């Protein structure tokens, strides 16, 4: 059975794809003989599925990478309604289990934020709990980030989803002063009780694997993926 990480975020565009890509690039370089899997259980509109298929060679099919797809870039239950469909999570679960059996490390990227609806009844946090996944929470470096982190961790605890740590992400160029003032790690840890495992700098080219590997190497990988 693989080590499986659920990559979540405070909201859309928090940096989940960047963290997933950095960890994937690092793993493939330094563990070339161990299978890596990436999964985007649900996707609405084009984006992550296409990005991963272009950037990485993976021991899985496109359908395994993204079992459920909806055309409209909306929350899945709303996008499904437009197509007179429903969000069939029963099709996703066996794919997840199958990849866990074949992969040494499986990175599962969630959609939106922890409170984003996956179905008309369940949020991302509910799914993380139901699937028994340990999660990393990506928090973008910006004003209001502390509140977003505290709120997201509170939701994770309320639902019973397990959080392994928090990763800060500079979705735009940030100075060290801005990082320290907007997302002070000690304060986030104090209010959430969850360790901050590093900060991803702004990457102008997110397809450059060497840059991805470099930023991943500066994260606390011992507590993130080598437990």
C-alpha positions in Angstrom: 0.0 0.0 0.0 1.3 3.4 -0.9 1.9 6.5 1.1 -0.9 8.7 0.1 -1.1 12.5 0.5 -4.2 14.5 0.0 -3.1 18.0 -1.3 -5.7 20.5 -0.2 -5.9 24.3 0.0 -7.6 27.2 1.6 -9.3 28.0 -1.7 -9.0 27.9 -5.5 -5.6 28.8 -6.8 -3.9 28.4 -3.4 -1.1 26.5 -4.9 -2.1 22.8 -4.7 -0.9 22.0 -8.2 2.5 23.6 -7.6 3.0 21.6 -4.4 1.9 18.4 -6.1 4.2 19.0 -9.0 7.2 19.9 -6.8 6.8 16.7 -4.7 6.2 14.6 -7.9 9.3 16.0 -9.6 11.4 15.4 -6.5 10.2 11.9 -6.1 10.8 10.9 -9.7 14.4 12.3 -9.6 15.5 10.8 -6.3 13.3 7.6 -6.3 13.3 6.6 -9.9 12.7 2.9 -9.1 9.6 3.6 -7.1 6.3 4.2 -8.7 4.7 7.7 -8.4 1.0 8.2 -8.9 -1.0 11.5 -9.3 -4.7 11.7 -9.0 -7.2 14.5 -9.6 -10.4 12.7 -8.5 -12.7 15.4 -9.9 -12.0 18.2 -12.4 -14.3 20.9 -13.7 -13.0 22.6 -16.8 -9.6 22.2 -18.4 -6.5 22.6 -16.2 -4.7 20.2 -13.8 -5.3 16.9 -15.7 -3.8 18.3 -18.9 -0.9 19.9 -17.0 0.1 16.6 -15.3 -0.2 14.5 -18.4 2.1 16.9 -20.2 4.7 17.3 -17.5 5.0 13.8 -16.1 5.3 10.3 -17.4 3.2 8.2 -15.0 2.4 4.5 -14.6 -1.3 5.1 -15.0 -3.9 6.0 -17.6 -5.5 9.5 -18.1 -8.7 8.1 -16.7 -6.9 7.0 -13.6 -5.4 10.4 -13.2 -8.8 12.0 -13.5 -11.8 9.6 -13.1 -14.5 12.3 -13.1 -14.5 15.3 -15.5 -17.1 18.0 -16.1 -16.9 20.6 -18.8 -18.0 23.8 -16.9 -15.4 25.4 -14.6 -17.8 25.3 -11.6 -18.1 23.4 -8.4 -18.6 19.7 -9.4 -22.3 19.4 -8.3 -23.2 22.5 -10.3 -21.2 21.4 -13.3 -22.8 18.0 -13.1 -26.3 19.5 -13.0 -25.6 21.3 -16.2 -24.9 18.0 -17.9 -27.8 16.2 -16.3 -25.3 14.0 -14.4 -24.4 13.4 -10.8 -21.0 13.3 -9.1 -20.5 9.5 -9.1 -17.9 9.1 -6.3 -18.5 5.4 -6.4 -16.5 5.4 -9.6 -13.6 7.3 -8.0 -13.0 5.1 -4.9 -11.9 1.9 -6.8 -9.5 3.9 -8.9 -7.9 5.4 -5.7 -7.6 2.0 -4.1 -6.1 0.5 -7.3 -3.4 3.3 -7.5 -2.6 2.9 -3.8 -1.8 -0.8 -4.5 0.5 0.0 -7.4 2.2 3.2 -6.4 4.8 3.8 -3.7 3.7 7.4 -3.4 0.3 8.7 -4.5 -0.5 12.4 -4.6 -4.2 13.2 -4.6 -5.0 16.8 -5.5 -8.3 18.1 -4.2 -10.4 20.7 -5.9 -10.9 24.3 -4.6 -10.7 24.7 -0.8 -11.6 22.4 2.1 -15.1 23.8 2.2 -15.7 23.5 -1.6 -18.6 21.2 -2.4 -17.8 17.9 -4.1 -21.4 16.8 -4.2 -24.6 18.4 -3.0 -24.0 16.9 0.4 -20.2 16.6 0.8 -17.3 19.0 0.9 -13.6 18.4 0.2 -13.0 18.0 3.9 -15.7 15.3 4.1 -14.1 13.4 1.3 -10.7 13.5 2.9 -12.2 12.1 6.0 -14.3 9.4 4.3 -11.3 8.2 2.2 -9.0 8.1 5.3 -6.4 10.4 3.7 -3.8 12.5 5.5 -3.7 16.0 4.0 -1.3 18.9 3.4 -3.0 22.3 3.5 -1.6 24.9 1.1 -2.0 28.5 2.3 -1.2 31.3 -0.2 1.0 34.1 1.1 -1.3 37.2 1.2 -3.2 39.4 3.5 -5.9 37.4 5.3 -3.9 34.1 5.1 -3.8 33.6 8.8 -7.6 33.7 9.1 -7.9 31.4 6.1 -5.5 28.9 7.7 -7.3 29.0 11.0 -10.7 28.6 9.4 -9.5 25.7 7.2 -7.9 23.8 10.1 -11.1 24.3 12.2 -13.1 22.8 9.3 -10.7 19.9 9.0 -11.0 19.2 12.8 -14.8 19.6 12.7 -15.2 17.0 10.0 -12.5 14.7 11.3 -10.1 15.0 8.4 -6.4 14.5 9.3 -3.9 17.2 8.6 -0.2 16.4 8.3 1.0 20.0 7.9 0.7 23.3 6.2 2.7 24.6 3.3 2.8 28.3 2.4 2.8 29.3 -1.2 3.8 32.5 -3.0 1.4 32.6 -5.9 2.9 36.0 -6.7 6.4 37.4 -6.1 6.7 38.1 -2.4 9.6 39.6 -0.4 10.7 37.9 2.8 9.3 40.7 4.8 5.9 40.2 3.2 6.1 36.4 3.9 7.0 37.1 7.6 4.3 39.7 8.1 1.4 38.1 6.2 2.1 34.5 7.0 4.3 34.2 10.1 4.8 30.5 10.6 4.9 30.7 14.4 1.6 32.5 14.6 -0.1 30.1 12.2 1.2 27.1 14.2 0.1 28.8 17.5 -3.5 29.3 16.3 -3.9 26.0 14.4 -1.7 23.5 16.3 -0.5 22.3 12.8 3.2 22.5 11.8 4.2 24.7 8.9 6.4 22.5 6.7 7.9 25.1 4.4 7.2 27.9 2.0 7.1 27.6 -1.8 8.6 30.7 -3.6 7.0 32.2 -6.6 7.9 30.2 -9.8 7.6 32.1 -13.1 7.9 28.8 -15.0 5.9 26.0 -13.3 7.0 23.5 -16.0 10.7 23.7 -15.1 11.3 20.4 -13.3 14.7 21.4 -11.9 13.1 24.5 -10.3 10.3 22.3 -8.9 12.9 19.8 -7.5 14.9 22.6 -5.9 11.9 24.2 -4.1 10.7 20.7 -3.0 14.1 20.0 -1.5 13.7 23.0 0.8 10.5 21.7 2.4 10.4 19.6 5.5 10.1 16.4 3.5 10.9 14.2 6.5 7.5 15.1 8.0 5.8 15.4 4.7 6.5 12.2 2.7 9.1 10.2 4.5 7.2 9.1 7.6 
